[in-house]
Amino acid sequence: MKRIVFICFQIFLLFQFCFAQPNGLIGKRTSKNESIEFTIGPGYCFGDQFMLPTKMPFALGDNWDMSLGYRRMYSTNFGYKVTLQYGSYGGYDESTRCHDVGYLCFNSDVTSASLRGEYSYNLGQSSYDHLNLLSFYTFLGLGILNSNVTFAPSAYQGKSNTVAGTLPFGGGLKYHLNENLSLGTEFNYQYVFSDYVDGYSPAVVGNNDVLLGLSFTFEYQLF
């Protein structure tokens, strides 16, 4: 229920920003509307109950993701982004309170592709060259992922491969260094239409998995 409320809230924000544009509350985009973007940062797979990350993010390479995307924006501040993403997620559970199969331990290599709609608006402008300094954006889309899972030898051996649809949504903030380059951060929430991203699906829990990421973004304007 909480996930449905959060999705509805994201859609509500998107429509609020749409109505702010005609009233002059949000600045329009500059002439360059096509860009490529690279993101990297810590991530986590919210799998089955009592699962813990195998290592702290970035400590030894587990629980992180990166992506490369092409973005096309229009003068109305609407646009779209095509993204290819790779992530590595791990977790373990030494408790048997939510299952009866014993010790669980996994590492998932996840690749995904998505198409998402975006709405962006500017928060400030440089008095020197009239460059929009800050941009905030929200997005909602659809995607597909492939999860390849390996299990610890002593752990229960679950499902090793899963293909499933995803519902990515979130938002980000960008700081424009100049007309071509911007840096920022992005919050990415991916609801997965499967409970097997981590290879396990205990009957008692039965919730689908979620991928959560907080990334650093690097964007370069093409045209």
C-alpha positions as CSV (number, residue, x, y, z in Angstrom):
1,M,0.0,0.0,0.0
2,K,2.8,2.4,0.9
3,R,4.4,1.8,-2.5
4,I,1.2,2.6,-4.4
5,V,0.8,5.8,-2.4
6,F,4.4,6.8,-3.2
7,I,3.8,6.2,-6.9
8,C,0.6,8.3,-6.9
9,F,2.5,11.1,-5.1
10,Q,5.2,11.1,-7.9
11,I,2.4,11.4,-10.6
12,F,0.8,14.2,-8.6
13,L,4.1,16.1,-8.5
14,L,4.5,15.6,-12.2
15,F,1.2,17.2,-13.0
16,Q,1.8,20.1,-10.6
17,F,5.0,21.0,-12.4
18,C,3.1,20.9,-15.8
19,F,0.7,23.6,-14.6
20,A,3.5,25.7,-13.2
21,Q,5.1,26.1,-16.7
22,P,2.3,28.1,-18.4
23,N,2.1,30.5,-15.4
24,G,5.7,31.5,-15.7
25,L,6.9,29.8,-12.5
26,I,9.3,27.6,-14.3
27,G,11.9,28.6,-16.8
28,K,12.1,27.1,-20.3
29,R,15.1,25.1,-21.6
30,T,18.0,26.4,-23.5
31,S,18.7,25.6,-27.2
32,K,20.6,22.4,-26.4
33,N,18.1,19.6,-25.9
34,E,20.0,16.3,-26.5
35,S,22.5,14.8,-24.1
36,I,24.2,11.7,-22.8
37,E,24.4,10.9,-19.1
38,F,26.5,8.6,-17.0
39,T,25.5,7.7,-13.5
40,I,27.2,5.7,-10.7
41,G,26.5,5.2,-7.0
42,P,25.4,2.9,-4.2
43,G,22.4,0.7,-4.7
44,Y,20.5,-1.9,-2.7
45,C,18.1,-4.8,-3.5
46,F,15.1,-4.8,-1.1
47,G,14.4,-8.5,-1.4
48,D,13.0,-10.8,1.2
49,Q,12.5,-10.1,4.8
50,F,15.5,-9.9,7.1
51,M,18.0,-9.7,4.2
52,L,21.1,-7.7,5.0
53,P,23.7,-6.3,2.5
54,T,26.8,-8.5,2.2
55,K,29.1,-5.4,2.4
56,M,28.7,-1.7,2.8
57,P,28.2,0.1,-0.5
58,F,31.4,0.6,-2.4
59,A,33.5,-1.0,0.3
60,L,34.5,-4.1,-1.7
61,G,32.5,-3.7,-4.8
62,D,29.0,-5.0,-3.8
63,N,25.7,-3.1,-3.8
64,W,26.2,-0.5,-6.5
65,D,24.9,0.4,-10.0
66,M,25.8,2.4,-13.0
67,S,24.0,3.5,-16.1
68,L,24.4,5.2,-19.5
69,G,21.5,7.0,-21.1
70,Y,20.4,9.3,-23.9
71,R,18.1,12.2,-23.0
72,R,15.9,14.3,-25.3
73,M,14.1,17.3,-23.9
74,Y,11.7,19.7,-25.5
75,S,10.9,23.4,-25.0
76,T,7.9,22.5,-22.9
77,N,10.3,20.9,-20.4
78,F,9.0,17.5,-21.1
79,G,11.2,14.8,-22.5
80,Y,12.3,11.2,-22.4
81,K,15.4,9.2,-21.6
82,V,16.5,5.8,-22.8
83,T,18.8,4.0,-20.2
84,L,20.9,0.9,-20.0
85,Q,21.9,0.0,-16.5
86,Y,24.1,-2.5,-14.7
87,G,24.0,-3.3,-11.0
88,S,25.6,-5.7,-8.5
89,Y,23.6,-6.5,-5.4
90,G,24.3,-8.9,-2.5
91,G,22.7,-10.0,0.7
92,Y,22.5,-12.7,3.3
93,D,20.1,-13.9,6.0
94,E,21.2,-16.1,8.9
95,S,17.7,-16.1,10.3
96,T,15.0,-18.7,9.5
97,R,12.1,-16.7,10.9
98,C,10.6,-16.0,7.5
99,H,11.4,-19.3,5.7
100,D,12.1,-22.9,6.3
101,V,14.9,-23.6,3.8
102,G,17.8,-22.5,5.9
103,Y,20.6,-20.1,5.3
104,L,20.2,-17.6,2.4
105,C,23.1,-15.8,0.7
106,F,23.1,-14.3,-2.8
107,N,24.8,-12.0,-5.3
108,S,22.8,-10.7,-8.2
109,D,24.2,-9.2,-11.4
110,V,21.4,-7.2,-12.9
111,T,21.2,-5.6,-16.4
112,S,18.2,-3.5,-17.4
113,A,16.9,-1.2,-20.1
114,S,14.2,1.4,-19.6
115,L,12.3,4.2,-21.3
116,R,11.1,6.9,-19.0
117,G,9.2,10.2,-19.4
118,E,10.7,13.2,-17.7
119,Y,9.7,16.7,-16.6
120,S,12.4,19.3,-15.8
121,Y,12.4,22.8,-14.4
122,N,15.0,25.4,-13.6
123,L,15.6,26.8,-10.2
124,G,18.1,29.7,-10.9
125,Q,19.9,31.7,-13.5
126,S,23.4,33.1,-13.7
127,S,23.4,36.9,-13.9
128,Y,26.7,36.7,-16.0
129,D,25.7,34.5,-19.0
130,H,22.0,33.8,-18.2
131,L,22.8,30.1,-17.8
132,N,20.3,28.1,-15.8
133,L,22.3,27.0,-12.8
134,L,20.1,24.4,-11.3
135,S,17.6,22.0,-12.7
136,F,15.3,19.6,-10.9
137,Y,13.5,16.7,-12.7
138,T,11.2,13.9,-12.0
139,F,10.6,10.8,-14.1
140,L,8.4,7.7,-14.5
141,G,8.8,4.9,-17.0
142,L,8.8,1.2,-17.9
143,G,11.7,-1.2,-18.3
144,I,12.8,-4.8,-18.3
145,L,15.7,-6.5,-16.4
146,N,17.6,-9.7,-16.4
147,S,19.0,-11.0,-13.1
148,N,21.8,-13.6,-12.9
149,V,22.2,-14.9,-9.3
150,T,25.0,-16.8,-7.7
151,F,24.6,-18.4,-4.2
152,A,27.0,-19.2,-1.5
153,P,27.9,-23.0,-1.6
154,S,26.5,-23.5,1.9
155,A,23.3,-21.5,1.2
156,Y,20.0,-22.6,-0.2
157,Q,20.2,-22.6,-4.0
158,G,17.4,-20.6,-5.4
159,K,16.4,-19.5,-8.9
160,S,19.5,-18.4,-10.8
161,N,18.0,-16.4,-13.6
162,T,15.0,-14.1,-13.9
163,V,13.6,-11.8,-16.5
164,A,10.9,-9.3,-15.4
165,G,9.4,-5.9,-16.0
166,T,10.2,-2.9,-13.9
167,L,8.6,0.4,-13.0
168,P,11.3,3.1,-12.5
169,F,10.5,6.4,-11.0
170,G,12.3,9.1,-8.9
171,G,13.9,12.5,-9.4
172,G,17.2,14.3,-9.5
173,L,19.0,17.6,-9.2
174,K,21.6,19.0,-11.7
175,Y,24.1,21.8,-11.4
176,H,25.1,23.3,-14.8
177,L,28.9,24.0,-14.8
178,N,28.6,25.5,-18.3
179,E,26.4,25.1,-21.4
180,N,27.7,21.6,-22.1
181,L,28.4,20.0,-18.8
182,S,26.4,19.4,-15.6
183,L,26.8,17.4,-12.4
184,G,24.2,16.2,-10.1
185,T,22.6,13.4,-8.0
186,E,19.6,11.2,-8.7
187,F,17.3,9.0,-6.6
188,N,16.1,6.0,-8.5
189,Y,13.4,3.6,-7.3
190,Q,12.6,0.5,-9.4
191,Y,9.7,-1.6,-8.6
192,V,10.2,-5.1,-10.1
193,F,7.3,-7.3,-11.1
194,S,9.0,-10.3,-9.7
195,D,10.2,-11.7,-6.3
196,Y,13.3,-13.4,-7.8
197,V,15.8,-10.6,-8.3
198,D,17.7,-12.1,-5.3
199,G,16.9,-15.7,-6.4
200,Y,14.5,-16.3,-3.5
201,S,10.8,-16.1,-2.9
202,P,9.8,-17.4,0.5
203,A,6.1,-18.3,0.6
204,V,5.5,-16.5,3.9
205,V,6.7,-13.1,2.6
206,G,5.6,-13.0,-1.0
207,N,6.5,-9.3,-1.8
208,N,8.1,-8.3,-5.0
209,D,11.6,-7.0,-5.0
210,V,12.7,-3.4,-5.2
211,L,15.9,-1.8,-6.5
212,L,16.9,1.4,-4.9
213,G,19.8,3.7,-5.9
214,L,21.3,7.1,-5.1
215,S,23.7,8.0,-7.9
216,F,26.1,10.7,-8.9
217,T,25.3,12.0,-12.5
218,F,27.5,13.4,-15.2
219,E,25.7,14.9,-18.2
220,Y,27.1,16.2,-21.5
221,Q,24.9,18.2,-23.9
222,L,25.2,17.2,-27.5
223,F,22.9,19.5,-29.5
